[in-house]
């Protein structure tokens, strides 16, 4: 009995798929977050320059603006997502012990989530003026 034949070419069957069958997803997500950070870096630098020399009340007034808070939150999300993907790739490539690799990937995910949540909480707290 022969194996079922596919209408797809060999290239079509493996396109966008690597050895782990996840393909280039992480590659493209990392490029997407890099582009997002590149687009957001100018507004973030302008916001930081506006905050220089301000006291807490002045900083809260600037950060109380909804567009500014949104820009900062988007930058944090893109940065932490980019950081998580990059570190995960390094761990998967250079840690050879499977148990240590699994623990490292889990720690990386938890760390990136904690950084993102703490940063977003700080921005929301400052922007709400509390």
Secondary structure in CASP SS format (residue, H / E / C, confidence):
PFRMAT SS
TARGET T0000
AUTHOR 0000-0000-0000
METHOD secondary structure of the structure
MODEL  1
X C 1.00
X C 1.00
X C 1.00
X C 1.00
X C 1.00
X C 1.00
X C 1.00
X C 1.00
X C 1.00
X H 1.00
X H 1.00
X H 1.00
X H 1.00
X H 1.00
X C 1.00
X C 1.00
X C 1.00
X C 1.00
X C 1.00
X C 1.00
X C 1.00
X C 1.00
X C 1.00
X C 1.00
X H 1.00
X H 1.00
X H 1.00
X H 1.00
X H 1.00
X H 1.00
X H 1.00
X H 1.00
X H 1.00
X H 1.00
X H 1.00
X H 1.00
X H 1.00
X H 1.00
X H 1.00
X H 1.00
X H 1.00
X H 1.00
X H 1.00
X H 1.00
X H 1.00
X H 1.00
X H 1.00
X H 1.00
X H 1.00
X H 1.00
X H 1.00
X C 1.00
X C 1.00
X C 1.00
X C 1.00
X H 1.00
X H 1.00
X H 1.00
X H 1.00
X H 1.00
X H 1.00
X H 1.00
X H 1.00
X C 1.00
X C 1.00
X H 1.00
X H 1.00
X H 1.00
X H 1.00
X H 1.00
X H 1.00
X H 1.00
X H 1.00
X H 1.00
X H 1.00
X H 1.00
X H 1.00
X H 1.00
X H 1.00
X H 1.00
X H 1.00
X H 1.00
X H 1.00
X H 1.00
X H 1.00
X H 1.00
X H 1.00
X H 1.00
X H 1.00
X H 1.00
X H 1.00
X H 1.00
X H 1.00
X H 1.00
X C 1.00
X C 1.00
X C 1.00
X H 1.00
X H 1.00
X H 1.00
X H 1.00
X H 1.00
X H 1.00
X H 1.00
X H 1.00
X H 1.00
X H 1.00
X H 1.00
X H 1.00
X H 1.00
X H 1.00
X H 1.00
X H 1.00
X H 1.00
X H 1.00
X H 1.00
X H 1.00
X H 1.00
X H 1.00
X H 1.00
X H 1.00
X H 1.00
X H 1.00
X H 1.00
X H 1.00
X H 1.00
X H 1.00
X H 1.00
X C 1.00
X C 1.00
END
